[in-house]
Amino acid sequence: MRGFTGENVLRYALLVLVLVLTVGPFAWMLSTSLKGSGEDVFTEIPAFLPQQPTLDNYGRVAESIPVWSYIANSLIVAAMAVTGNAVGATLAGYALAKLRFRGMKLLLGLTLGTLILPAEVTIISQYVTVRSMGLADTLLGVALPGAIAMLNVLLMRTAFAAIPDEMDEAAIIDGADAWQRFVRIGLPNVKGMLSVVVIFSFIGAWDDFLWPLIVLTNPDRYTLTVGLQYLSGAFSSDPRLIAAGTMIAFLPIAIVFGVAQRFFFRGVEEGAIKG
């Protein structure tokens, strides 16, 4: 009890508050998705724990909409976005951090400038570009604008810039070219930040709603976030199905984060540089 001070009490109280605000809605949706049809979820004081727990709501979601097709479409879009960012943002970040070429500062300034513009400002030009390329109403057209996010480029540039220049200089003395330095020195030291980029790219592509809604017109190509709106519109009086659909959409994010969390926290805590 020696360390049990007023400061620690305030700290733990704030942590509990943050936990309730972040985990509370998720726990409530999970509880609602498990409630049976005989339970009243519109009572004045609804029960948190299901009195008649069941998984039937998840089966009803699959019966109401082609959820597996929507999941497959979302996975395809997310895979293209993750691949594009993992490769493109990494190469661009390394070039901006370690290579010296004419116009580098101007290019870096333009990259920073794109972050100032909100997505709504460029969404019309993006759609016109995608349509002119013949990619409207395609999954590639959905994934293309987010294939290389400028924020991810800056994250990778920061990670590569943190690598001591002496390591590159020693490799140059040994006769290593730019590609060899990138593969043998750069990549091994930015695995943590790369995992951060992968997680952010996947979540951004998986949760995106507005852009797929604009690009896609064929219901067979809808992503999960767009397809779930059919569920909400057709069964707005039954929050159990909406909650079950939300949990289905959340599961892939939890799996990706669970697989990459070791590298994620390493990148956050160590600055993506190995000791």
C-alpha positions as CSV (number, residue, x, y, z in Angstrom):
1,M,0.0,0.0,0.0
2,R,3.1,2.2,0.1
3,G,2.6,3.3,-3.5
4,F,-1.2,3.7,-3.1
5,T,-1.3,7.5,-3.4
6,G,-3.9,10.0,-4.5
7,E,-2.1,10.3,-7.9
8,N,-2.4,6.6,-8.4
9,V,-6.1,6.6,-7.5
10,L,-6.7,9.3,-10.1
11,R,-4.7,7.5,-12.7
12,Y,-6.5,4.2,-12.2
13,A,-9.9,6.1,-12.2
14,L,-9.1,7.7,-15.5
15,L,-8.0,4.3,-16.9
16,V,-11.3,2.7,-15.8
17,L,-13.2,5.6,-17.4
18,V,-11.4,5.2,-20.7
19,L,-12.0,1.4,-20.5
20,V,-15.7,1.9,-20.0
21,L,-15.9,4.4,-22.9
22,T,-14.0,2.3,-25.3
23,V,-15.0,-1.3,-24.4
24,G,-18.5,-0.5,-23.1
25,P,-20.2,0.0,-26.5
26,F,-18.5,-3.1,-27.9
27,A,-19.6,-5.2,-24.9
28,W,-23.1,-3.9,-25.2
29,M,-23.3,-4.7,-28.9
30,L,-22.0,-8.2,-28.3
31,S,-24.5,-8.7,-25.5
32,T,-27.4,-7.5,-27.8
33,S,-26.3,-9.8,-30.6
34,L,-26.6,-12.8,-28.2
35,K,-30.1,-12.0,-26.9
36,G,-32.9,-14.2,-27.9
37,S,-36.1,-13.1,-29.7
38,G,-38.1,-13.4,-26.5
39,E,-36.1,-10.8,-24.7
40,D,-37.2,-7.2,-24.8
41,V,-34.3,-4.9,-25.7
42,F,-36.5,-1.8,-25.5
43,T,-37.2,-1.9,-21.8
44,E,-36.6,1.2,-19.7
45,I,-33.7,-0.6,-17.9
46,P,-32.5,-3.3,-20.3
47,A,-30.5,-6.1,-18.9
48,F,-26.8,-6.3,-19.9
49,L,-26.4,-10.0,-19.8
50,P,-28.6,-12.1,-22.2
51,Q,-31.3,-14.0,-20.3
52,Q,-31.7,-16.3,-23.3
53,P,-28.3,-16.4,-25.0
54,T,-28.3,-17.7,-28.6
55,L,-26.3,-17.6,-31.8
56,D,-29.4,-17.6,-34.0
57,N,-29.0,-13.9,-34.8
58,Y,-25.8,-14.6,-36.6
59,G,-27.4,-17.2,-38.7
60,R,-30.3,-14.9,-39.5
61,V,-27.8,-12.3,-40.7
62,A,-26.4,-14.8,-43.2
63,E,-30.0,-15.6,-44.3
64,S,-31.0,-12.0,-44.8
65,I,-28.1,-10.7,-46.8
66,P,-25.2,-12.5,-48.8
67,V,-22.8,-11.7,-45.9
68,W,-20.1,-14.2,-47.1
69,S,-20.0,-12.5,-50.5
70,Y,-19.7,-9.1,-48.9
71,I,-16.9,-10.3,-46.6
72,A,-15.0,-11.8,-49.6
73,N,-15.3,-8.4,-51.4
74,S,-14.1,-6.5,-48.3
75,L,-11.2,-8.9,-47.9
76,I,-10.2,-8.4,-51.6
77,V,-10.3,-4.6,-51.2
78,A,-8.4,-4.8,-47.9
79,A,-5.7,-7.1,-49.4
80,M,-5.1,-4.7,-52.3
81,A,-4.9,-1.7,-49.9
82,V,-2.6,-3.5,-47.5
83,T,-0.3,-4.7,-50.3
84,G,-0.2,-1.3,-51.9
85,N,0.7,0.5,-48.7
86,A,3.1,-2.1,-47.5
87,V,5.1,-2.0,-50.8
88,G,4.5,1.5,-52.0
89,A,4.6,3.4,-48.7
90,T,7.7,1.5,-47.7
91,L,9.6,2.3,-50.9
92,A,8.5,5.9,-50.9
93,G,9.3,6.4,-47.3
94,Y,12.8,5.0,-47.8
95,A,13.4,7.2,-50.8
96,L,12.3,10.3,-48.9
97,A,14.4,9.4,-45.8
98,K,17.6,7.9,-47.2
99,L,18.1,8.9,-50.8
100,R,19.2,12.3,-52.1
101,F,17.7,13.5,-55.4
102,R,16.7,16.8,-57.0
103,G,13.2,18.0,-55.8
104,M,13.1,15.8,-52.7
105,K,12.1,18.7,-50.4
106,L,9.4,19.8,-52.8
107,L,8.1,16.2,-53.0
108,L,8.1,16.0,-49.3
109,G,6.2,19.3,-49.0
110,L,3.6,18.1,-51.5
111,T,3.2,14.9,-49.5
112,L,2.6,16.9,-46.3
113,G,0.2,19.2,-48.2
114,T,-2.1,16.3,-49.1
115,L,-2.7,15.7,-45.4
116,I,-4.2,19.1,-45.0
117,L,-7.0,18.5,-47.5
118,P,-10.0,16.6,-46.1
119,A,-11.1,13.5,-48.0
120,E,-14.4,15.1,-49.1
121,V,-12.5,17.7,-51.1
122,T,-10.8,15.2,-53.4
123,I,-13.5,12.6,-53.6
124,I,-15.1,14.0,-56.7
125,S,-11.8,14.2,-58.6
126,Q,-11.0,10.7,-57.4
127,Y,-14.3,9.4,-58.8
128,V,-13.7,11.1,-62.1
129,T,-10.2,9.6,-62.3
130,V,-11.4,6.1,-61.4
131,R,-14.3,6.3,-63.9
132,S,-12.0,7.6,-66.7
133,M,-9.8,4.6,-66.1
134,G,-12.7,2.3,-66.5
135,L,-12.6,1.1,-62.9
136,A,-16.0,2.3,-61.8
137,D,-18.1,-0.4,-60.1
138,T,-15.0,-2.5,-59.6
139,L,-13.2,-3.6,-56.4
140,L,-10.0,-2.3,-57.8
141,G,-11.6,1.1,-58.2
142,V,-12.5,0.9,-54.5
143,A,-9.0,0.0,-53.4
144,L,-7.0,2.2,-55.7
145,P,-7.3,5.6,-54.0
146,G,-6.1,4.2,-50.7
147,A,-3.4,1.9,-52.1
148,I,-0.7,4.3,-51.0
149,A,-1.8,6.6,-48.2
150,M,0.4,9.7,-47.6
151,L,0.1,9.3,-43.9
152,N,1.7,5.8,-44.2
153,V,4.4,7.2,-46.4
154,L,5.3,9.7,-43.7
155,L,5.2,7.1,-41.0
156,M,7.6,4.9,-43.0
157,R,9.8,7.9,-43.7
158,T,10.0,8.7,-40.0
159,A,11.0,5.1,-39.3
160,F,13.7,5.0,-41.9
161,A,15.0,8.4,-40.9
162,A,15.5,7.1,-37.3
163,I,18.1,4.6,-38.6
164,P,21.6,6.0,-37.9
165,D,23.3,7.3,-41.1
166,E,26.5,5.5,-40.0
167,M,24.9,2.2,-40.9
168,D,24.2,3.3,-44.4
169,E,27.7,4.8,-44.7
170,A,29.3,1.6,-43.6
171,A,27.2,-0.4,-46.1
172,I,28.2,2.0,-48.9
173,I,31.9,1.5,-48.0
174,D,31.3,-2.2,-48.3
175,G,29.9,-1.7,-51.8
176,A,26.2,-2.0,-51.1
177,D,23.9,-0.2,-53.5
178,A,20.6,1.5,-52.6
179,W,18.5,-1.7,-53.0
180,Q,20.8,-3.7,-50.9
181,R,20.8,-1.1,-48.1
182,F,17.0,-1.0,-48.3
183,V,16.6,-4.8,-48.0
184,R,19.4,-5.6,-45.5
185,I,19.5,-2.5,-43.3
186,G,16.2,-0.6,-43.8
187,L,13.6,-3.3,-43.7
188,P,14.9,-5.3,-40.7
189,N,14.8,-2.1,-38.6
190,V,11.2,-1.0,-39.5
191,K,9.2,-4.1,-39.0
192,G,7.4,-2.5,-36.1
193,M,6.3,0.5,-38.1
194,L,5.5,-1.6,-41.1
195,S,3.1,-3.6,-39.0
196,V,1.5,-0.3,-37.9
197,V,1.0,0.6,-41.5
198,V,-0.5,-2.8,-42.3
199,I,-3.0,-2.6,-39.4
200,F,-4.0,1.0,-40.3
201,S,-4.4,0.1,-44.0
202,F,-6.5,-2.9,-43.2
203,I,-8.8,-1.1,-40.8
204,G,-9.1,1.9,-43.1
205,A,-10.1,-0.3,-46.1
206,W,-12.3,-2.6,-44.1
207,D,-14.3,0.2,-42.4
208,D,-14.6,2.6,-45.4
209,F,-18.2,3.2,-46.3
210,L,-18.5,6.4,-48.3
211,W,-16.1,5.7,-51.1
212,P,-17.4,2.1,-51.8
213,L,-20.9,3.5,-51.7
214,I,-20.0,6.0,-54.4
215,V,-18.0,3.7,-56.7
216,L,-20.1,0.5,-56.5
217,T,-23.5,0.2,-58.1
218,N,-23.8,-3.6,-58.5
219,P,-25.0,-5.2,-55.2
220,D,-22.9,-8.3,-55.9
221,R,-19.7,-6.2,-55.5
222,Y,-20.7,-4.4,-52.3
223,T,-18.3,-4.5,-49.4
224,L,-19.5,-5.5,-46.0
225,T,-19.9,-2.0,-44.6
226,V,-22.2,-1.1,-47.5
227,G,-24.0,-4.4,-47.5
228,L,-24.8,-4.1,-43.8
229,Q,-26.9,-1.1,-44.6
230,Y,-29.4,-3.4,-46.2
231,L,-29.6,-5.2,-42.9
232,S,-30.2,-2.0,-41.0
233,G,-32.8,-0.8,-43.4
234,A,-34.8,-4.0,-43.6
235,F,-34.6,-4.9,-39.9
236,S,-34.4,-1.5,-38.2
237,S,-36.8,-2.7,-35.6
238,D,-34.6,-5.6,-34.5
239,P,-31.4,-4.4,-33.1
240,R,-30.2,-8.0,-32.4
241,L,-29.5,-8.5,-36.1
242,I,-27.8,-5.1,-36.5
243,A,-25.6,-5.9,-33.5
244,A,-24.8,-9.4,-34.9
245,G,-23.8,-7.8,-38.2
246,T,-21.6,-5.3,-36.4
247,M,-19.8,-8.2,-34.6
248,I,-19.3,-10.0,-37.9
249,A,-17.7,-6.9,-39.3
250,F,-15.5,-6.4,-36.2
251,L,-14.1,-10.0,-36.1
252,P,-11.6,-9.7,-39.0
253,I,-10.2,-6.5,-37.5
254,A,-9.7,-8.3,-34.1
255,I,-7.9,-11.2,-35.9
256,V,-5.5,-8.9,-37.8
257,F,-4.7,-6.9,-34.7
258,G,-4.2,-10.1,-32.7
259,V,-1.8,-11.5,-35.2
260,A,0.3,-8.3,-35.7
261,Q,0.0,-6.8,-32.1
262,R,3.5,-8.0,-31.1
263,F,5.1,-6.0,-34.0
264,F,2.6,-3.2,-33.5
265,F,3.6,-2.4,-29.9
266,R,7.3,-2.9,-30.8
267,G,7.0,-0.2,-33.4
268,V,5.2,2.1,-31.1
269,E,7.4,1.6,-28.0
270,E,10.8,1.3,-29.7
271,G,10.4,3.8,-32.5
272,A,10.7,0.9,-35.0
273,I,14.5,0.6,-34.4
274,K,16.0,-2.5,-33.0
275,G,18.6,-2.1,-30.3
